[in-house]
Amino acid sequence: MSADEIEWRVSPAPVPYPEALAAMEARALAIREEGAPELVWLLEHPPLYTAGTSAAAEELLLPDRFPVYPTGRGGRYTYHGPGQRVGYLLLDLDRRGRDVRRFVASLEQWLIDTLADLGVSARQAPGRIGIWVDEADGREAKIGAIGVRVRKWVTLHGFALNVDPDLSHFSGIIPCGLSQYPVTSLARLGRTQDMAAVDSVLYQHFNAFLDALCAVR
């Protein structure tokens, strides 16, 4: 199955998190029970924090700063807000090998390939889920977060890529529980892009991501 056979949705205005979560869960159920088309949904959220299944209370430093939403995805606390491209992937792993580790690794590689085309050298880091880069001072920083859930072999949630968010908003949490690493963005790295350009490059590399999943069949 190619990217052309999967619905590709881009929301032009920020989507409230509860609305997105309800829509995502309904679509995942329809994929499994009704054969609905799979979906890649690209969007932004208003400023908010989400708590993954491994979130620790002490990692929420400013609980009154933005709304905080518990979520069924893996991981810990993360921030979403304007200037950050969030991608929700509702894909059927039942037809792609049922390999969750491969799915996460392939998702990371998809973002790495996208960033390379945008002029940023990024990488995976052993033992740390997400996308990592070096800032100008040589310090390692996180530019993309991954958080997924798999229900009846349909994936939910996905990734958050920092294009040009207000990075000070991350100070209300310990992002992903990793206090020793800063977060960064394309803009901070001097690679300012509008969201449409980022989306275009994501789409260009999407078939390679699907091929990586299908390789285990």
Summary of the structure (lengths in Angstrom):
residues: 217
radius of gyration: 16.3
end to end distance: 12.6
largest distance: 51.5
contacts: 697
relative contact order: 0.19
helix: 34%
strand: 29%
